Amino acid sequence: MSYFDAASSAPLHPVARQALLAALDDGWADPARLYREGRKARLLLDAAREAAAEAVGCRADELVFTTSGTRAVHTGIAGALAGRRRVGRHLIVSAVEHSSVLHSAESLVAADGSVTEVPVDRTGAVSARAYGEALRPDTALACLQSANHEVGTVQPVAEVAEVCRAAGVPLLVDAAQSLGWGPVEGAWSLLAASAHKWGGPAGVGLLAVRKGVRFAPQGPVDERESGRSPGFENIPAIVAAAASLRAVRTEAAEEALRLRELTERIRARVPQLVPDVDVVGDPVRRLPGIVTFSCLYVDGETLLHELDRAGFSVSSGSSCTSSTLTPSHVLKAMGVLSEGNVRVSLPPGTTEEDVERFLAVLPGAVAGVREKLGAGVPAAVVKEDSLVVDALGKRCPIPVIELAKVIGDVPIGGTVRVLSDDEAARLDIPAWCEMRGQEYVGEEEGPAYLIRRVS
């Protein structure tokens, strides 16, 4: 079995396992106590904090450990907003942030705060100018991920941080996906990350708050972790997280070159092997191990099951694999195809043979799913200047499949009106038009989507 979903959770690094087992013997006592066992635990905790702070690029007394990366994000946002409540209650986020950031934004709005969502381009990147334009006199905090978790696009953190610094607004960076590859550049103010993303154990996050940043911890006061992360520290897991972060950083430069070559191979070969595929994300400014593509006329959930049966664990941002039946907010913000979406995120140690076997299996898996959905069977429709495709009540990718079947049955300049109540159609039909060289006219009441044949 080839595990290709490291962006969700990386396999436990061997160093993490060794450190965890070793720390179980000496890290079980209360580090706040002065007796021998407590002092041993305190030494382990202090050493882990020093190592993690060095990797982050901050002072040890600026960093606390939390129970998860999500908790680090929630604590960081809530504390920074509370610390600057006299300035205002306005928060800036990008449209492609991790759900932990967006959930914090929703909570702020529910509490009568306000949020500006900065758009991204088709590669998934924001611009520093857009962040500058979003700044207001009452802006208390801005948030930006260092790299996107779904498509791998690296964000211009240093440029955005400088814009925010000039305006006196702190910037919180979600560095969960990138911290294992290197420190985050720029004058950021707060940083959150999660150990299981770099091969550490789950249940350990970290939050760095620079000196001078106004920060007011929320909730009941606790004496541990500078009052910012309540509860007894899981010292063995923290030690394993810090040790694995140091280990992956030592290997990062060499491993990044190797994984970048493998993901470039996937980016180049998939469109050659599989017709009607859109490879998404920035082709250059991207993390080493992530490559994402979407396949027309494919049900994402079925495709993932087919790849799983073939021995490959991959992820998807397709609405067809979502309990809400809505497209990934990342793909939606980018304006790219969501149906048949596959995210391949290679863990360190992935071999060339694993990738070649994936490329050999993928075309047959996609073709099989398309055949089951009838994507290759043309519909018998009378040629007219305009026709209607009734796809109401049908999930993705059926509306797009039906559109593709009939577009050739209208003359150049003729139109097709697709009736669809699937939320994904609002994204996938315009994306299909761009991929196939047809004109997307717009959305009408119904809901209906009007397409003009131009080629």
Salt bridges, closest charged atoms under 4 A:
ASP5 OD1 - ARG343 NH2 2.80
ASP30 OD2 - ARG33 NE 3.30
ASP30 OD2 - ARG224 NH2 3.10
ASP46 OD1 - ARG42 NH1 3.31
GLU54 OE1 - ARG246 NH2 3.70
ASP61 OD2 - ARG59 NH2 2.71
ASP61 OD2 - LYS211 NZ 3.71
GLU62 OE1 - ARG210 NH1 3.85
ASP138 OD2 - ARG136 NH2 2.90
GLU162 OE2 - ARG165 NH2 2.54
GLU225 OE1 - ARG49 NH1 2.82
GLU233 OE1 - ARG224 NH1 3.23
GLU251 OE2 - HIS13 NE2 3.30
GLU255 OE2 - ARG258 NH2 2.67
GLU261 OE2 - ARG265 NH2 2.96
ASP276 OD1 - ARG436 NH1 2.34
GLU301 OE2 - HIS305 NE2 3.85
GLU306 OE2 - ARG309 NH2 2.50
GLU306 OE2 - LYS372 NZ 3.13
GLU352 OE2 - ARG265 NH1 3.04
GLU356 OE2 - ARG265 NH1 2.85
GLU356 OE2 - ARG269 NH1 3.34
GLU402 OE2 - LYS405 NZ 3.27
GLU423 OE2 - LYS332 NZ 3.12
GLU423 OE1 - ARG426 NH1 2.80
GLU434 OE2 - ARG122 NE 3.46
GLU439 OE1 - ARG452 NH1 3.27
GLU443 OE2 - ARG426 NH2 2.69
GLU444 OE1 - ARG417 NE 2.61
